[in-house]
Amino acid sequence: MKVCHLTSVHKYNDTRIFVKECCTLANSGFEVYLIAPDAPTGIEQGVHIVGIESENGSRLLRMIKTVKKVYQKALEVDADIYHFHDPELIKVGLKLKRKGKKVIYDVHEDVPRQILSKNWIPKRIRPSISRLFEYYEDKNAKKFDVIITATPYIKERFIKINKNSVVINNFPSLKEMNFKHSPHVEKDNICYVGGITTVRGIFEMVGMLPLVNKKLETKLKLAGPIDGKIKDELLTLKNWEYVDYKGFLNREEIKELLNSSKLGLVTLHPIINYIDALPVKMFEYMAAGIPVIASDFPLWRSIITEANCGVLVDPLDKKAIAQAVIHILLDEERAKEMGENGRKFVEQKYNWEIESVKLVEVYKEF
């Protein structure tokens, strides 16, 4: 069976799309194609990569021209099943349905809620755009064969629209995150992996560092993309001397970073799109066997408390974050126990190997 994944936004080697979903399907015997912007055309890990030229620097042109190119390439591939990953490709999915194809919509984010925190959209019109998009998405979601959602919270919304909705959580792969032991680190390094933005807590993370360094000699290792304006602002801060910014790292480099850290931070702000999210970085810290300092959201609290693998904080309170860091770093035995607990729960419950079985079952239903 020939299947084709489509994205007009993500990089071709995106962890969820390529590493997890496409490679899982290829290893399960499917003939897998992936159409993605600026990708090197060829075969990688059994997946046929088809690159298209993107419209860099213009969101509007991407939504028009890049989307059109994705559709044209999709027709050339002539797959049995199409699996698309971006809301702007809904219209492509509808066209493919009209040609008699099976279509899966993979919903990574709760986009209507996400729109409410998009800085590039004027604040006064965000609620109207959010409602309009939700109407558009709901109206068309019922037309697709399957809706895959990245979290249970998103599924709750779509199951009311399309009974063929299933959760495929974006948990880490045990095979990829194959740490054999809890990290032994001489220095008190702490880390954050992911997009570096204001609402993901970067200024609180950097702001708490002088408080920590009154008692400990600590470096915050940052890895991930960062907006130029935010980086310029951060570089003016005196606290930046306590930061080791690594830039964008590949998967192997992320493993090395986690293995050289004593704890991981995931102190996202309490905006509506984060409160019910399941951030992959939190589970990667757990997989690495290091304690987690996380925002005290009800869903996250249930996970951290059950696993007994970290400390919950008010993400807007840099003093609370600093106290949690100091508490963990000064109690090595407790830190080791929390790290081992987190790893155990990933092995038992929060891993891609479990989710991959669900993905293959979805495809076998066709």
Contacts in CASP RR format, 6 or more apart in sequence:
PFRMAT RR
TARGET T0000
AUTHOR 0000-0000-0000
METHOD contacts of the structure
MODEL  1
MKVCHLTSVHKYNDTRIFVKECCTLANSGFEVYLIAPDAPTGIEQGVHIV
GIESENGSRLLRMIKTVKKVYQKALEVDADIYHFHDPELIKVGLKLKRKG
KKVIYDVHEDVPRQILSKNWIPKRIRPSISRLFEYYEDKNAKKFDVIITA
TPYIKERFIKINKNSVVINNFPSLKEMNFKHSPHVEKDNICYVGGITTVR
GIFEMVGMLPLVNKKLETKLKLAGPIDGKIKDELLTLKNWEYVDYKGFLN
REEIKELLNSSKLGLVTLHPIINYIDALPVKMFEYMAAGIPVIASDFPLW
RSIITEANCGVLVDPLDKKAIAQAVIHILLDEERAKEMGENGRKFVEQKY
NWEIESVKLVEVYKEF
1 30 0 8 1.000
1 31 0 8 1.000
1 80 0 8 1.000
1 81 0 8 1.000
1 363 0 8 1.000
1 366 0 8 1.000
2 30 0 8 1.000
2 31 0 8 1.000
2 33 0 8 1.000
2 77 0 8 1.000
2 78 0 8 1.000
2 79 0 8 1.000
2 80 0 8 1.000
2 81 0 8 1.000
3 25 0 8 1.000
3 30 0 8 1.000
3 31 0 8 1.000
3 32 0 8 1.000
3 33 0 8 1.000
3 79 0 8 1.000
3 80 0 8 1.000
3 81 0 8 1.000
3 82 0 8 1.000
3 83 0 8 1.000
3 363 0 8 1.000
4 32 0 8 1.000
4 33 0 8 1.000
4 34 0 8 1.000
4 35 0 8 1.000
4 74 0 8 1.000
4 77 0 8 1.000
4 79 0 8 1.000
4 81 0 8 1.000
4 82 0 8 1.000
4 83 0 8 1.000
5 17 0 8 1.000
5 21 0 8 1.000
5 22 0 8 1.000
5 32 0 8 1.000
5 33 0 8 1.000
5 34 0 8 1.000
5 35 0 8 1.000
5 82 0 8 1.000
5 83 0 8 1.000
5 84 0 8 1.000
5 85 0 8 1.000
6 35 0 8 1.000
6 70 0 8 1.000
6 74 0 8 1.000
6 82 0 8 1.000
6 83 0 8 1.000
6 84 0 8 1.000
6 85 0 8 1.000
6 86 0 8 1.000
6 89 0 8 1.000
6 92 0 8 1.000
7 14 0 8 1.000
7 17 0 8 1.000
7 34 0 8 1.000
7 35 0 8 1.000
7 36 0 8 1.000
7 37 0 8 1.000
7 70 0 8 1.000
7 84 0 8 1.000
7 85 0 8 1.000
7 86 0 8 1.000
7 89 0 8 1.000
8 37 0 8 1.000
8 54 0 8 1.000
8 62 0 8 1.000
8 63 0 8 1.000
8 66 0 8 1.000
8 67 0 8 1.000
8 70 0 8 1.000
8 86 0 8 1.000
8 88 0 8 1.000
8 89 0 8 1.000
9 37 0 8 1.000
9 62 0 8 1.000
9 85 0 8 1.000
9 86 0 8 1.000
9 88 0 8 1.000
10 17 0 8 1.000
10 36 0 8 1.000
10 85 0 8 1.000
10 86 0 8 1.000
11 36 0 8 1.000
11 37 0 8 1.000
11 38 0 8 1.000
11 39 0 8 1.000
12 18 0 8 1.000
12 34 0 8 1.000
12 36 0 8 1.000
12 37 0 8 1.000
12 38 0 8 1.000
12 39 0 8 1.000
12 40 0 8 1.000
12 49 0 8 1.000
12 51 0 8 1.000
13 19 0 8 1.000
13 44 0 8 1.000
14 36 0 8 1.000
15 170 0 8 1.000
15 251 0 8 1.000
15 280 0 8 1.000
16 85 0 8 1.000
16 108 0 8 1.000
16 150 0 8 1.000
16 170 0 8 1.000
17 34 0 8 1.000
17 36 0 8 1.000
17 85 0 8 1.000
17 106 0 8 1.000
18 34 0 8 1.000
18 44 0 8 1.000
18 47 0 8 1.000
19 173 0 8 1.000
19 176 0 8 1.000
19 251 0 8 1.000
20 170 0 8 1.000
20 173 0 8 1.000
20 352 0 8 1.000
20 355 0 8 1.000
20 356 0 8 1.000
21 83 0 8 1.000
21 106 0 8 1.000
21 168 0 8 1.000
21 359 0 8 1.000
22 32 0 8 1.000
22 34 0 8 1.000
22 47 0 8 1.000
23 45 0 8 1.000
23 46 0 8 1.000
23 47 0 8 1.000
24 352 0 8 1.000
24 356 0 8 1.000
24 359 0 8 1.000
24 360 0 8 1.000
25 32 0 8 1.000
25 359 0 8 1.000
25 360 0 8 1.000
25 363 0 8 1.000
26 32 0 8 1.000
26 45 0 8 1.000
26 46 0 8 1.000
26 47 0 8 1.000
28 360 0 8 1.000
28 363 0 8 1.000
30 363 0 8 1.000
31 48 0 8 1.000
32 46 0 8 1.000
32 47 0 8 1.000
32 48 0 8 1.000
33 47 0 8 1.000
33 48 0 8 1.000
33 49 0 8 1.000
33 50 0 8 1.000
33 77 0 8 1.000
33 79 0 8 1.000
34 47 0 8 1.000
34 48 0 8 1.000
34 49 0 8 1.000
34 50 0 8 1.000
35 50 0 8 1.000
35 51 0 8 1.000
35 52 0 8 1.000
35 70 0 8 1.000
35 73 0 8 1.000
35 74 0 8 1.000
35 77 0 8 1.000
36 49 0 8 1.000
36 50 0 8 1.000
36 51 0 8 1.000
36 52 0 8 1.000
37 51 0 8 1.000
37 52 0 8 1.000
37 53 0 8 1.000
37 54 0 8 1.000
37 62 0 8 1.000
37 66 0 8 1.000
38 51 0 8 1.000
38 52 0 8 1.000
38 53 0 8 1.000
38 54 0 8 1.000
39 49 0 8 1.000
39 50 0 8 1.000
39 51 0 8 1.000
39 52 0 8 1.000
40 49 0 8 1.000
40 51 0 8 1.000
41 49 0 8 1.000
41 50 0 8 1.000
41 51 0 8 1.000
42 48 0 8 1.000
42 49 0 8 1.000
42 50 0 8 1.000
43 49 0 8 1.000
50 73 0 8 1.000
50 77 0 8 1.000
51 73 0 8 1.000
52 66 0 8 1.000
52 69 0 8 1.000
52 70 0 8 1.000
52 73 0 8 1.000
53 69 0 8 1.000
54 62 0 8 1.000
54 66 0 8 1.000
55 61 0 8 1.000
55 62 0 8 1.000
55 64 0 8 1.000
55 65 0 8 1.000
55 66 0 8 1.000
59 120 0 8 1.000
62 88 0 8 1.000
63 88 0 8 1.000
67 88 0 8 1.000
67 89 0 8 1.000
67 91 0 8 1.000
67 92 0 8 1.000
70 89 0 8 1.000
70 92 0 8 1.000
71 92 0 8 1.000
71 95 0 8 1.000
71 96 0 8 1.000
74 82 0 8 1.000
74 92 0 8 1.000
74 96 0 8 1.000
75 99 0 8 1.000
79 101 0 8 1.000
80 101 0 8 1.000
80 102 0 8 1.000
80 366 0 8 1.000
81 101 0 8 1.000
81 102 0 8 1.000
81 103 0 8 1.000
81 104 0 8 1.000
81 363 0 8 1.000
81 366 0 8 1.000
82 93 0 8 1.000
82 96 0 8 1.000
82 101 0 8 1.000
82 102 0 8 1.000
82 103 0 8 1.000
82 104 0 8 1.000
83 103 0 8 1.000
83 104 0 8 1.000
83 106 0 8 1.000
83 148 0 8 1.000
84 90 0 8 1.000
84 92 0 8 1.000
84 93 0 8 1.000
84 103 0 8 1.000
84 104 0 8 1.000
84 105 0 8 1.000
84 106 0 8 1.000
85 106 0 8 1.000
85 108 0 8 1.000
87 111 0 8 1.000
87 133 0 8 1.000
87 137 0 8 1.000
90 105 0 8 1.000
90 136 0 8 1.000
90 137 0 8 1.000
90 140 0 8 1.000
93 103 0 8 1.000
93 105 0 8 1.000
93 144 0 8 1.000
94 140 0 8 1.000
94 143 0 8 1.000
96 103 0 8 1.000
97 103 0 8 1.000
97 143 0 8 1.000
97 144 0 8 1.000
102 145 0 8 1.000
102 366 0 8 1.000
103 144 0 8 1.000
103 145 0 8 1.000
104 144 0 8 1.000
104 145 0 8 1.000
104 146 0 8 1.000
104 147 0 8 1.000
104 148 0 8 1.000
104 362 0 8 1.000
105 141 0 8 1.000
105 144 0 8 1.000
105 146 0 8 1.000
105 147 0 8 1.000
105 148 0 8 1.000
106 148 0 8 1.000
106 149 0 8 1.000
106 150 0 8 1.000
106 168 0 8 1.000
107 147 0 8 1.000
107 148 0 8 1.000
107 149 0 8 1.000
107 150 0 8 1.000
107 154 0 8 1.000
107 158 0 8 1.000
108 150 0 8 1.000
108 170 0 8 1.000
109 150 0 8 1.000
109 154 0 8 1.000
109 273 0 8 1.000
110 153 0 8 1.000
110 154 0 8 1.000
110 157 0 8 1.000
110 273 0 8 1.000
110 276 0 8 1.000
111 133 0 8 1.000
111 134 0 8 1.000
111 137 0 8 1.000
112 130 0 8 1.000
112 131 0 8 1.000
112 133 0 8 1.000
112 134 0 8 1.000
112 137 0 8 1.000
113 130 0 8 1.000
113 272 0 8 1.000
113 273 0 8 1.000
114 273 0 8 1.000
115 121 0 8 1.000
115 126 0 8 1.000
115 129 0 8 1.000
115 130 0 8 1.000
115 133 0 8 1.000
116 126 0 8 1.000
116 127 0 8 1.000
116 130 0 8 1.000
116 271 0 8 1.000
116 272 0 8 1.000
116 273 0 8 1.000
117 199 0 8 1.000
117 271 0 8 1.000
117 272 0 8 1.000
117 273 0 8 1.000
118 126 0 8 1.000
121 129 0 8 1.000
138 161 0 8 1.000
141 147 0 8 1.000
141 158 0 8 1.000
141 161 0 8 1.000
141 162 0 8 1.000
142 161 0 8 1.000
142 162 0 8 1.000
144 162 0 8 1.000
145 164 0 8 1.000
145 366 0 8 1.000
146 162 0 8 1.000
146 164 0 8 1.000
146 165 0 8 1.000
146 166 0 8 1.000
146 362 0 8 1.000
146 365 0 8 1.000
147 155 0 8 1.000
147 158 0 8 1.000
147 161 0 8 1.000
147 162 0 8 1.000
147 164 0 8 1.000
147 165 0 8 1.000
147 166 0 8 1.000
148 165 0 8 1.000
148 166 0 8 1.000
148 167 0 8 1.000
148 168 0 8 1.000
148 359 0 8 1.000
148 362 0 8 1.000
149 155 0 8 1.000
149 158 0 8 1.000
149 165 0 8 1.000
149 166 0 8 1.000
149 167 0 8 1.000
149 168 0 8 1.000
150 167 0 8 1.000
150 168 0 8 1.000
150 169 0 8 1.000
150 170 0 8 1.000
150 278 0 8 1.000
151 167 0 8 1.000
151 169 0 8 1.000
151 276 0 8 1.000
151 277 0 8 1.000
151 278 0 8 1.000
152 167 0 8 1.000
152 169 0 8 1.000
153 276 0 8 1.000
153 277 0 8 1.000
153 299 0 8 1.000
154 167 0 8 1.000
155 165 0 8 1.000
155 166 0 8 1.000
155 167 0 8 1.000
158 165 0 8 1.000
159 165 0 8 1.000
166 358 0 8 1.000
166 362 0 8 1.000
167 358 0 8 1.000
168 355 0 8 1.000
168 358 0 8 1.000
168 359 0 8 1.000
168 362 0 8 1.000
169 278 0 8 1.000
169 350 0 8 1.000
169 355 0 8 1.000
170 278 0 8 1.000
170 280 0 8 1.000
170 355 0 8 1.000
171 278 0 8 1.000
171 280 0 8 1.000
171 283 0 8 1.000
171 346 0 8 1.000
171 350 0 8 1.000
171 351 0 8 1.000
171 352 0 8 1.000
171 354 0 8 1.000
171 355 0 8 1.000
172 280 0 8 1.000
172 283 0 8 1.000
172 284 0 8 1.000
172 287 0 8 1.000
172 346 0 8 1.000
172 350 0 8 1.000
172 351 0 8 1.000
172 352 0 8 1.000
173 351 0 8 1.000
173 352 0 8 1.000
173 353 0 8 1.000
174 287 0 8 1.000
174 346 0 8 1.000
174 347 0 8 1.000
174 351 0 8 1.000
174 352 0 8 1.000
174 353 0 8 1.000
175 353 0 8 1.000
176 251 0 8 1.000
176 255 0 8 1.000
176 352 0 8 1.000
177 255 0 8 1.000
177 284 0 8 1.000
177 287 0 8 1.000
177 288 0 8 1.000
177 346 0 8 1.000
179 255 0 8 1.000
179 258 0 8 1.000
179 259 0 8 1.000
179 287 0 8 1.000
179 288 0 8 1.000
179 289 0 8 1.000
179 343 0 8 1.000
182 289 0 8 1.000
182 290 0 8 1.000
182 336 0 8 1.000
182 339 0 8 1.000
182 340 0 8 1.000
182 343 0 8 1.000
183 258 0 8 1.000
183 259 0 8 1.000
183 260 0 8 1.000
183 261 0 8 1.000
183 262 0 8 1.000
183 288 0 8 1.000
183 289 0 8 1.000
183 290 0 8 1.000
185 259 0 8 1.000
185 260 0 8 1.000
185 261 0 8 1.000
185 262 0 8 1.000
187 217 0 8 1.000
187 219 0 8 1.000
187 260 0 8 1.000
188 216 0 8 1.000
188 217 0 8 1.000
188 218 0 8 1.000
188 219 0 8 1.000
188 262 0 8 1.000
188 329 0 8 1.000
189 218 0 8 1.000
189 219 0 8 1.000
189 220 0 8 1.000
189 221 0 8 1.000
189 244 0 8 1.000
189 260 0 8 1.000
189 261 0 8 1.000
189 262 0 8 1.000
190 218 0 8 1.000
190 219 0 8 1.000
190 220 0 8 1.000
190 221 0 8 1.000
190 261 0 8 1.000
190 262 0 8 1.000
190 263 0 8 1.000
190 264 0 8 1.000
190 265 0 8 1.000
190 325 0 8 1.000
190 329 0 8 1.000
191 220 0 8 1.000
191 221 0 8 1.000
191 222 0 8 1.000
191 223 0 8 1.000
191 257 0 8 1.000
191 258 0 8 1.000
191 261 0 8 1.000
191 263 0 8 1.000
191 264 0 8 1.000
191 265 0 8 1.000
192 202 0 8 1.000
192 205 0 8 1.000
192 220 0 8 1.000
192 221 0 8 1.000
192 222 0 8 1.000
192 223 0 8 1.000
192 264 0 8 1.000
192 265 0 8 1.000
192 266 0 8 1.000
192 281 0 8 1.000
193 223 0 8 1.000
193 224 0 8 1.000
193 249 0 8 1.000
193 254 0 8 1.000
193 257 0 8 1.000
193 258 0 8 1.000
193 281 0 8 1.000
193 284 0 8 1.000
194 200 0 8 1.000
194 223 0 8 1.000
194 224 0 8 1.000
194 225 0 8 1.000
194 281 0 8 1.000
195 224 0 8 1.000
195 225 0 8 1.000
195 226 0 8 1.000
196 202 0 8 1.000
196 222 0 8 1.000
196 224 0 8 1.000
196 225 0 8 1.000
196 226 0 8 1.000
196 227 0 8 1.000
196 230 0 8 1.000
196 231 0 8 1.000
197 226 0 8 1.000
197 227 0 8 1.000
197 230 0 8 1.000
198 230 0 8 1.000
198 269 0 8 1.000
199 268 0 8 1.000
199 269 0 8 1.000
199 271 0 8 1.000
199 274 0 8 1.000
200 268 0 8 1.000
200 269 0 8 1.000
201 267 0 8 1.000
201 268 0 8 1.000
201 269 0 8 1.000
201 315 0 8 1.000
202 222 0 8 1.000
202 226 0 8 1.000
202 230 0 8 1.000
202 234 0 8 1.000
203 234 0 8 1.000
204 267 0 8 1.000
204 315 0 8 1.000
204 316 0 8 1.000
204 317 0 8 1.000
204 318 0 8 1.000
204 321 0 8 1.000
205 220 0 8 1.000
205 265 0 8 1.000
205 267 0 8 1.000
205 321 0 8 1.000
206 220 0 8 1.000
206 234 0 8 1.000
206 237 0 8 1.000
206 239 0 8 1.000
206 240 0 8 1.000
206 242 0 8 1.000
206 243 0 8 1.000
207 237 0 8 1.000
207 239 0 8 1.000
207 318 0 8 1.000
208 318 0 8 1.000
208 319 0 8 1.000
208 321 0 8 1.000
208 322 0 8 1.000
208 325 0 8 1.000
209 218 0 8 1.000
209 220 0 8 1.000
209 239 0 8 1.000
209 242 0 8 1.000
209 243 0 8 1.000
209 322 0 8 1.000
210 239 0 8 1.000
210 242 0 8 1.000
211 318 0 8 1.000
211 319 0 8 1.000
211 322 0 8 1.000
212 218 0 8 1.000
212 322 0 8 1.000
212 325 0 8 1.000
212 326 0 8 1.000
212 329 0 8 1.000
213 242 0 8 1.000
215 326 0 8 1.000
215 330 0 8 1.000
216 326 0 8 1.000
216 329 0 8 1.000
216 330 0 8 1.000
218 242 0 8 1.000
218 325 0 8 1.000
218 329 0 8 1.000
219 242 0 8 1.000
219 243 0 8 1.000
219 244 0 8 1.000
220 242 0 8 1.000
220 243 0 8 1.000
220 244 0 8 1.000
220 265 0 8 1.000
221 243 0 8 1.000
221 244 0 8 1.000
221 246 0 8 1.000
221 257 0 8 1.000
221 260 0 8 1.000
221 261 0 8 1.000
222 243 0 8 1.000
222 244 0 8 1.000
222 245 0 8 1.000
222 246 0 8 1.000
222 247 0 8 1.000
223 246 0 8 1.000
223 247 0 8 1.000
223 248 0 8 1.000
223 249 0 8 1.000
223 253 0 8 1.000
223 254 0 8 1.000
223 257 0 8 1.000
224 246 0 8 1.000
224 247 0 8 1.000
224 248 0 8 1.000
224 249 0 8 1.000
225 247 0 8 1.000
225 248 0 8 1.000
226 234 0 8 1.000
226 245 0 8 1.000
226 247 0 8 1.000
234 240 0 8 1.000
234 243 0 8 1.000
246 253 0 8 1.000
246 257 0 8 1.000
249 257 0 8 1.000
254 284 0 8 1.000
255 288 0 8 1.000
258 264 0 8 1.000
258 284 0 8 1.000
258 285 0 8 1.000
258 288 0 8 1.000
258 290 0 8 1.000
259 288 0 8 1.000
261 288 0 8 1.000
261 290 0 8 1.000
262 290 0 8 1.000
262 291 0 8 1.000
262 328 0 8 1.000
262 329 0 8 1.000
262 335 0 8 1.000
263 285 0 8 1.000
263 290 0 8 1.000
263 291 0 8 1.000
263 292 0 8 1.000
263 293 0 8 1.000
263 325 0 8 1.000
263 328 0 8 1.000
263 329 0 8 1.000
263 335 0 8 1.000
264 285 0 8 1.000
264 290 0 8 1.000
264 291 0 8 1.000
264 292 0 8 1.000
264 293 0 8 1.000
265 293 0 8 1.000
265 321 0 8 1.000
266 279 0 8 1.000
266 281 0 8 1.000
266 282 0 8 1.000
266 285 0 8 1.000
266 292 0 8 1.000
266 293 0 8 1.000
266 294 0 8 1.000
266 295 0 8 1.000
267 293 0 8 1.000
267 294 0 8 1.000
267 295 0 8 1.000
267 313 0 8 1.000
267 315 0 8 1.000
267 321 0 8 1.000
268 274 0 8 1.000
268 277 0 8 1.000
268 279 0 8 1.000
268 295 0 8 1.000
268 315 0 8 1.000
269 295 0 8 1.000
269 315 0 8 1.000
269 316 0 8 1.000
270 295 0 8 1.000
270 297 0 8 1.000
270 315 0 8 1.000
270 316 0 8 1.000
274 295 0 8 1.000
274 297 0 8 1.000
275 297 0 8 1.000
275 298 0 8 1.000
275 299 0 8 1.000
276 297 0 8 1.000
276 299 0 8 1.000
278 299 0 8 1.000
282 292 0 8 1.000
282 294 0 8 1.000
282 300 0 8 1.000
282 303 0 8 1.000
283 346 0 8 1.000
283 350 0 8 1.000
285 291 0 8 1.000
285 292 0 8 1.000
286 292 0 8 1.000
286 307 0 8 1.000
286 309 0 8 1.000
286 339 0 8 1.000
286 342 0 8 1.000
286 343 0 8 1.000
286 345 0 8 1.000
286 346 0 8 1.000
286 350 0 8 1.000
287 342 0 8 1.000
287 343 0 8 1.000
287 346 0 8 1.000
287 351 0 8 1.000
288 343 0 8 1.000
289 339 0 8 1.000
289 340 0 8 1.000
289 342 0 8 1.000
289 343 0 8 1.000
290 335 0 8 1.000
290 339 0 8 1.000
291 309 0 8 1.000
291 310 0 8 1.000
291 311 0 8 1.000
291 328 0 8 1.000
291 335 0 8 1.000
291 338 0 8 1.000
291 339 0 8 1.000
292 304 0 8 1.000
292 309 0 8 1.000
292 310 0 8 1.000
292 311 0 8 1.000
292 338 0 8 1.000
292 342 0 8 1.000
293 310 0 8 1.000
293 311 0 8 1.000
293 312 0 8 1.000
293 313 0 8 1.000
293 321 0 8 1.000
293 324 0 8 1.000
293 325 0 8 1.000
293 328 0 8 1.000
294 300 0 8 1.000
294 304 0 8 1.000
294 310 0 8 1.000
294 311 0 8 1.000
294 312 0 8 1.000
294 313 0 8 1.000
295 312 0 8 1.000
295 313 0 8 1.000
295 314 0 8 1.000
295 315 0 8 1.000
296 312 0 8 1.000
296 313 0 8 1.000
296 314 0 8 1.000
296 315 0 8 1.000
300 312 0 8 1.000
301 312 0 8 1.000
303 350 0 8 1.000
304 310 0 8 1.000
304 311 0 8 1.000
304 312 0 8 1.000
305 312 0 8 1.000
306 345 0 8 1.000
307 341 0 8 1.000
307 342 0 8 1.000
307 344 0 8 1.000
307 345 0 8 1.000
308 337 0 8 1.000
308 338 0 8 1.000
308 341 0 8 1.000
308 342 0 8 1.000
309 338 0 8 1.000
309 339 0 8 1.000
309 341 0 8 1.000
309 342 0 8 1.000
309 345 0 8 1.000
310 328 0 8 1.000
310 338 0 8 1.000
310 339 0 8 1.000
311 324 0 8 1.000
311 327 0 8 1.000
311 328 0 8 1.000
313 320 0 8 1.000
313 321 0 8 1.000
313 324 0 8 1.000
314 320 0 8 1.000
315 321 0 8 1.000
328 334 0 8 1.000
328 335 0 8 1.000
328 338 0 8 1.000
329 335 0 8 1.000
END
